Amino acid sequence: MPSSQPPRKFGRYEILRLLGRGAVGEVWLARDPVLEREVAIKTLGGLGGLPPEEQAEAKARFLREARAAAALAHPHIVTIYDVGEEGGVPYIAMELLRGVTLDRHTRRGHLLPPEKVVELGMQAALALDEAHRAGIVHRDVKPANLVLTGDGKLKVADFGLAKDPGTALTATDSLVGTPNYMSPEQVAGRPLDGRSDLFSLGVSLWELLAGELPFAGDTISSVLYRVVNEPPRPLREIRPGLPERLYALLDRMLAKDPAERPATGAEVARELHAVLEEMGGVPGNLALPPPAPPGEEGPRPSGSRPGAGQVRDDARSRRGRRRWWLGPAVLLVLAAVVVALWTAPLWTGFDPLDGHRRAVEDRVEEWFGPFGRAIRVTPPDRLLPVVTDPPGLPVAVDPPARIEPDGRLRIPGDLGAPVTVRVEDPCREGSVTVDPARVPPEVRVPTSPRRVRLPVATDPPGARVVLDGSPLEGRTPLELALELCREHLLRLEKRGRRPREIALPATEDPAAWREALAKISLAPPPRGRLVVAAPPGYAAEVRSARTGRRLGRAGRPISLAPGTYRLLLVAPDVLVRREVTVRVSPGASRRVDVDWPPLGKLSVRAVPPGGTVEIRRPGDDRWKELGTTPLNGVEVAAGPLEVRVGHPLRDAHVVRQAAVRGGATTVVRVGREDWP
């Protein structure tokens, strides 16, 4: 399932988001709707390039070994809830851990206190002891697979490489594990038991205490050589002041011969418990198993009862002492066979780059069993043409592979790790990974334009951005993805502001672009002038019909920003109210003619006199008070009016309809008989 199209579900688990991506799969945050809890979903990826039979074998191994690990129930082992397959992708549903992996504490300046390292080592040893009792060897114990949770407890994670003795699916010809933490027998491809995990745990504790690896190297080959042949630098020289018992325990755990290491994780936990007591602190919540009776506790090989491995080791030791000469003799014979087989192309015409090395190794292993598995023929280096798209771009690769002066890629013959060839060009980027096990005739590196993300801000903010003719989502401030080494045209638009265009010249260094986009001022457009014709014989105001804000007076110029306006023209003294819509253009002047009504006069007579007089236009909801009766010749704009006359002595009103004519006097009369 491609990571570019996130899955919606794995089985019943609803995917929420991606937590991380590794070399062989992905880890997703998911929700279990049945139990209403969050879980971690780990998938097995990278199967697309394998033949169908190898895909099926990898899936079966992944699911069977996950089911075996799911049988483990221990407070310091990550709980596996479920295994399955969705859309051809195997997955594991496991406990969601909230914490940090211990590889964060393997550098100087970030080391944990020694007491805490010893305590965490006890927890890891007990967890491994539980797995070994079930016949499961982890095979990839390292700080990155030891999780320190928020409550200070340790969880052993990622049993994805664990070996279940009950399955017939094996991968004995593969290098499984992380080289810096692998045991010598794991490097040699020999059968493993729990003591291999204890070696890896010893490497992890050594690194957590020292801030460096006991078997470091520049290449995988040098690391594996030191694991098998060289002792680590004494820890007391790097981290003095620790208990001698701790130094001695780590020396035993890092012994080359499994028989010289502690037999079980329980034995390691008891030793660390004693070390912690000597250091002055003992956790009270760890249940340590009691020591086994003499002669019963021994290493637990996968699929065997406790004690069997020790008996076989002792028997092999006795046979080895009696037949000490067999080892050198076998090695001489093997060397002769290897030389003969490897030089076969000289007289057979067999191409060593086309399966000869694997054929030699298979033949040696078939004839000599475990001894042959420990001998690997070193094939010649491979030289591959490198072609970039577009061609001619400079490329680079990490050691021990290298790019020759003629542009070809050289892969060392003994290199087992993938090689990544990358383009190093200021304008293009791209890379491709080459698997030494499946070397193509040539290496083709696809490339894409190199881009840089830069912020763009405007004053005022909220501008629309059009990049190279294409409008972008959102408003400023926002980020632009700009392709290097080509010109770009940026247009910024905001209502009420002048649009602005910015040309970004082609460059390899985006510093000038960053400066040009830091803060772009958008100037307002030039204002326009508006003149509303003045009414005859009276004054009128110009207001905004939307907000009611006063803009100016009729007959005088009004400065306005460009746009369309609804104007309210009012002369409250003479009861005039008009509404017009006008458009103001940038820098232009416009005159608006209005059909203003002429003025007339209103007189009101009432019996008895002294009552109030109010007027309003039909449809208005407010009355304008004019005075008391008798009222003579009050100027009012021509048009229909409602006149309300109040009784001077009691609460009573009379309403009359009137039509005022321009230049004339309109008289409204109210007699005694008109009062209600």
N, C-alpha and C positions, 0 to 999 in steps of 0.2 A: 504494500500500500504506500504510494508515494507520499513523502512528507509534505510536498507542496499541496496535497489535497488531504487535509487532516480528517481522519476517520470520525464518524459520528458515534459509533459504538464498537466495543469488542465484547461479543457475547451479550450479557445483560448490562455491562458496565458502560455508562454514558461518559464520553470523553469531554473533559473541560478545557484542558490546554496542554501544550507540550512543556515538560519539565527539563528535558535534556536529550542530547543525541550523542551516541558513541560510535565506535568503529563497526559494531555488529548489530546495532538496533537503536531503538528509541525508548524513552520513558515518558509516559503520559500521566497527568493527573486526571482521575476519573471518579465517578460517583456510582456507588452500588445502590440502585433504587429499592432493592428488596430490604437490605439491612440499614439503609439510609446512613451511609458513611462514605468517606472519601478513601480511595485506594490508589496505589501506584500500579500502572500497567506497563510491563516491560515486554517489548516485542523483539523478535529475531528478524533482522533485515539482511540486506546484502546477498540475497539468494538468487537474484535475477540473472547473474552471469554464470551460474553453475549449471552443469548438465542436469537433466531431470532426475536421474538416479541419485546424484549427489544432493540435490535439493531434498528429495524424499528422505535420504539418510540423515541429513542435518536436522530436518524438522522432527523426525522420529526421535533422534538423540536428545534434542532440546526438550521435547515434551516428556519423554520418559525420565530423564534426569531431573526435570522440574518436579515431576510427581514424587520421585524419591525424596527430594529435598523437602517437599511439602509435608512429609511424614514427621519432620523434626518439630518438636514443640519445646522450646526453651526460652527463658526470658531474655537471653542475649543473642538470639538468632532471629532474623527478620522472618515474620510469619508469612507463609505463602497460602493464600486463600483458594486459589483456583488456577487451572491451566486450561488452555483450549487453543482453537485456531479460528481465525476470522478472515475470510477472503484470501485464503492461502497464506496468511501471516500467523505463525505461532505466537502466543502471548502467555504471560504469567500475571495474575492479579495478586498483589502482595500488600503487606502492611505499608502504609504511608508514614515515612519517618520525617520528623521535623528536627533537624539538627545539622551538624557539619561533619564531613569526613575528616579523618585524622591526617590526611595528606596536607591539610592546612597548617599542621603543627610539626612539619618535618624540616623547616628552615630555621636557622639561627635567628633569634629575635622573636620567633613565634612558638618556641618550644613550651610544652607543658611542664609543670613541676615534676621532678622524678617520682614523687610519691603517687601523683595522679597517673603517670605512665604505668607504674607497677600495678596499680589498682585496675586500670583498664586492661592490662595484660592478663590479670587473673580472670577477668570476665570473658575475654576472648578465648583463653585456654579452656575454661569450662564449657563454652559454646562448642568449640572444636571437639572436645572430649565427647559431648553428646552426639555430634555428627559421626565421629569415629565408632562409637558404640553401635550406631545404626548401619555401619558398613559404608559410610559416605566420606570420601576425601574431597575437600573443597578445591584444591589445586590452584587457587588464585588468591591466597591470603596476602593482603598488602594494606597500607594505611588508607588507600582510596576505597577499600571495601569494609572498613571499620568505621561505623557511624557513631558519633558522640551526640546523644539526644539532649534535648533541653533540660532534662532532669539530671544530667551528669552520668547517665548510664551508657553502656556500649552495646551496639548491635552489630553482629557479623552479617554482612549483606552479600548479595550476588553469588549465589550458588550455581550460576549459569554454567560454570566449567566443572561443577562437581561430578564425580564419577560414581554411578550406581553399579554395584557389582552384579545386580540382577539382570542387566541388559546385555544383549550380545552385540550391540552397536558400539564400536570402539573407533578410536582415531590414534592408534599408537604411532603412526608415522607422522603425526603433526606436532608442531611445537605449540603446546597449549599452556598458557599462563603468561606472567609478566617476567621478562628475563632477570631483572634485578632481584627478584624475590624467589626465584625458582630454586629448588633443591638440586644437588648434583645428580641424584637419580632421575629427577624429572628432566634435566637437560639431556641425560644419556638415553632417555626413552625407556628406562627400566620400569617394572611394575612398582606402583606406589602404595604406601599405607599411610596411616595418620602421622608418622614421624616426618613425612615430607611437609605437611602443613605446619608442624612445629618448627621446622627449619625456617619456613617463610615467616612465621610469627616472630621467631628470633631476629630475623632481618628487620622486620617492622619495628620491634621494640628498640633494637640497636639504633635505627634511624631516628626514632622519636626522642631518644636520649642524646644522640650525638649531633643531630642536625645535618647529617650526611649519610650516604649509603656505605655499607661495609664492603660491597663489591661494585665499585663504580668503574665506568669505562666510557671511552668515546664512541665505541661501536658495540653492536650486539655481540659480535664475535669475541671482543675483548672482555665483555662482561661475563659471558658464558665460560670463557677460559678461566677467569679468576674464581667463579663460583665452584668450578670443578677442581682446580689445582692450587689455588693460593689461599692462605688464611687471611682473615680480615685484620686490619690494623687494630692493635689492642685498644679496647674502649677506654681503659683507664688513662691512656695518653690524651684522649680527646675530651673525656668527661671525667676528670678525677674527682675523688671524694665520695663516690658511691660505695655501697657495701660490697665487700669482697665476695659475698655469697651471690650477689647479682652478677658480678663479672664472671664468676665461675659458671653460673647457670646459662648465661648467654653463650659462653664458649662451648658448653655441651650442646646447646640447641643448634649451633652453627657447625657442628662436627660434620666432616665429609661423609663418614661412615654412619648410616642410620643406626647401627647397633650401639654407637657411642652416645647417641642422643637420649633425652628422657623418653621413656617408653610410651607415655600417654599424656594427654592434656591435663588430666587430673593431677599427675605428678608435677607438671609445670605449675599448676595453680597452687599446689601446696607449697612449693618452693618460693613462689612469689609472695604467698601469704607470710611465710617466715621472713622474707626480705622486708616486707612492709612493717611487720612487727619490729624488726631491728631499726627501721627508719622512724618509728614512733607513731604510726597510725595504722589501724586495722579496720576495714569496713565491717560493720556488723550484720549486713544483710546478704552475705554470700554463703551459701551452704556448700562447704567443701566435702567431697566424698572421702571416707576414711581410707587410709592406705590399705592396699590389698595384702593378703597373707603372702609371706615370702614364697617366691617361685611362681605366683599366679599372675601378677600384673606384668604385662608385656605389651609390645606394640600390637595394634589391631589392624591387620591388613584388611583391605576391602573384601567383604564376603567371608571372613573366617572368624572363628570364636576367639576371644581374648586368650593370649598365651601361645597360640599356634605359631605365630610369626617368630617369637623368640626362640622356640624349639628349633625351627628350621634354620634361623640365623646361627644358632650354636652348632648345628650339624654342619652347615656350610663352612663355619670357621674351622672345625676340626678337619674336614676334608681338605680345606685350603692349606692347613699346616702340613698335612701329610704329603700333598702334591703341590709343593710350592713351584715346581718347575713348569707346571702346565700353563700358567699365565703367560710367561715370556714366549713359550713355544707357540701358543695359539696366536699371539700377536704377530710373530714372525710369519706364520702361515697366512694370516689375514692380510698382512702387508703385501706379501707376494701375490696373493689372489687379486687384490685391489689393483696393483700395478699392471698385472696381466690383463685384467678386464678393461682398465682405463686406456691402455695403449692399443686395444683392439681396433679402434678406427683406423690405425695406421695400416693395418693389413686386411681389414674387412670392408673399409669404405663407409662404416656406420657413422652418421653425423652426431657428434657428442652434444650438440645444441638441440637435438631433436629426440629427447627421451633417453639418451645414453646414460646420463648420470642416474636417473631413477632406475633404469634397468640394472646398473651396477649395484646400487644400494639394495634393491629387492633381492638380487642374487646373493649378496653377502648375508642379508638377514635370513634368507631361506636356508642357507647352508649352516650358519653359525648362531642363529637364534639371538638371544639377548646380547651376546658379544658383538655380533654384527650390527645391531641397532645402535650401539655406541660409537661406531665408526662411520663417518660421513665423508664421502669423496668430495673434494673441493673442485668444482668445475671451473673452466676458464671464464674470464670476464666476458660480458656480452656488450657489443657495440651496436647501438640502434640509431638510425637516422631520426632527426627531430624536425618536424614540419609544423610551422605555425600558420594560422589563418587570421589575417593575411600573412603571407610568407615574409621571412627576413627579420622577424622580431627577436630581440635578445631573450634568452632563457637562462634559468638557473635551477639548481637542484641541491638538496642538502647532502652532506657527506654521510656515508662513505661513497655514494654515487657521485659522479662529476660529469661536467660537460667538457668534451675535448676541444682543442683549438679549432678543429674542422667542423664543430657544431654537433657532433654525435654524442649520444648519451652512453656513458660507460657504467654498467651495473656490475659490481663485484660478484664473482661466481658463488660465494658463500653467503650472499645477502638474502635473507628470508623475508625481511620486512618490505612493505610496499614503498615505492619511490614516487615522489610527487615532483613533476616537472612544471614549473611556473614561468610565466612571461614576466620579465622585468622591463617594462616600457612605461614611460610617463603618460602615454595616451591610451594604452590598451591593457587589459588584465585578463587572466585566464590560467587555468592549470588542469592537469590531467594526472591521474594516479596509475602507475604501472605495477602490476602484480608480478614479481619475479617468477611465480609458478606458471604464468600464462603470458609470456612475453610476445607482443605483436611484432610483425615485420618492421614497422616503423611507428614512431610516436607522433600522433597528431594532437596539437594543442589548440582547441578552439578558443577564441578570445571575444571579448565584448568591450565596448568603450569604457574607459575608466571614468567614473563619476565622483563628484564631490557634493556633499550636502551642505548648503549654506543658508543661514537665516536671512529673511528679507523683512524689513519693518518700514512702516510709513507713518508720517505725521500729517494728519491724524490717522489712526489705525482703521482697519475695516475695509481696505481697498481690495477690489477684485484684481486678480493677476492673470495675465495672458502671456504664456511663455512660447516663443517661436510660433505664434499663431494659434496655440491651443489653450483655451481657458482651463485654469486649475481649480480644484475644489478648495473651498475654504476662503477665508479672508485674512489679510495681514493682521498681525505677524504670523508667518509660517515659514516652512523650510522648502528650499528648491533643490531638486536633484539635477545638477548641471553636468553635462558631458564635457570633459576637458578637451583642449586642443581644437575647439570649434567655436564659431561665433554664436552668440545668443542675442535675441531681441526680447526685451521685457517691456510689457505695457501694463500700467497701473491705472485703474479707473475707480473713481468714487463719486457718488452723487453729490453735487454741490461743489466739486473740485475740478480743476483742470486735469484732464488725463495727461500722463507723462510716459514717455518712452525712453528706455535706457539700453544702449548698445554695449554688450560685453564682448570685447575682442577675444579672438582665439589665444589661449595661453596654456602653459603647462603648470603654472603656479597660480593657484586661486586667490592669492593674497589681495591682488588688485580687485578681484570680483567681490571679495568679502568687504573691502572698504567701501566699494560703490553701493553695496546693498545694505550697509549698516543702518541707515535711517534716511529715508527718502521723503522730502517735503512735497506735499501736494498742495499747490497754491490754489486759492479760490479763484473762480473765473471773474472777469470784469463785470461790475454791476451795471444794470440798466437803469434808465430814467423813465418815470411814469408821471404823466400829468392828467389828472381827472378834471374835466371841465367844471368850472364853478357854477353854482345855481344862481338864478337871477334874484338879487335883493336879499339873500340870506346866506349864512355860512353853513358848510357841511364838512363832516369829518370822514376820512377814509380809514377803515379798519379791516383786519383780517376776519373773514367769515368763519374760519376754522378755530382760531384762538381768541378772537375778540380784541386782539392787541391793536392799539392805535398806530397807524402807519404815517399819517400826515393829514393835510387839509386839502380839500378840493380847490383846484386852481393853482396849487403850488407844486413844484417838482418833488417827486418822492424817489429816493434811491433804493433799489431792490436787487437782490441776487437773481441771476437768471432762473427762470422756472415759470410754472403756471400758478396763478393765484385766483382765489375766489375773494372778491372785495365786497365789503359791506359799506354802503354810503348812507350816512345818517345825519339828519338835522333835527335833533330832538325838540328844539324850541318850537318848530313849526310842524312837527309830526311828519317828517319825511324819512323813508327807509327804502333803500334800493340795494339789490345784489347783482353784481356783474362778475364775469370771469374773463381774465386777461392773461396773456403770455408775455413775459419779459425776456428779451433777448440780450445776450452778453454785449455790453458796450453800446447798446442802442437806446434811443429815446422813443417814447410812444405817447400819443394823446388819446384819451378815452372820452368820447362825447356821451353825455347822459341826458336823457329826456327828463329834465327837472320840471316839476309842476310849478306854475306861477303862484303868487300869493293872493289870497282873498282875505275878507274880514268876517268875523263872527260876533254877533250880538245876541244876548240872552236876556229875556224879560220873564219875571215870575211873580205871582201873587200867592202868598205874601213874599216880599223881597227878603234878601239877606241869606238865602240858601247857597250852598256850595255848587260850583260848576266844574265838571270834569269831562274830558273828551278822550276819545281813542279812535283808531282806525278799525274798521270791521276785521275780525279775526285776531286782533291783538288781545293779550291777556292783562295788560296794564293800562290804568287810567292816568291821564295827565291833568293835574289840577290847574285851573285857570284863574280862579278867584270866586267872588260871591255876586249874586244878582243884586241890582242890575249890572250886566256886563256889556260894555260898549266897544265895538270895533277892534277886537283882538285879532292880530294877524296870524293866519293859519294857511298852510299850503293847500291849494285846491284839491278837491277830491271828497269822497264820501266820509262822513264822520258819524260817530255815535256820541250824543250829548246827554250826560246824566246830571240832573238838577236835584239837589237835596232840599228837604223842608227845613226851615230854620228852627222850628219848635219841636218837632218830633222825628222819629226815625222812619222816614219815608223818602222814596226817591221816584222820580219820573224820568224815563229814558226816551229821547227823541232822536229820529234819524234826520241827518241834514246833509246837504250837498253844497260844499263851498265852491264858488266859481271865482276864477281869477279876475282880479280888478273889481269885484263886486262885494257887497255886504250881505250876508245871510243872517236872518233874524229867527231865533227860536223862541216860542212863547209857551208859558205854562200858566193856566188859570186856576182858580179855586176848585173848579169842578174836575180838574185833571188829577188831583191828589187821591190816592187810594184810601 
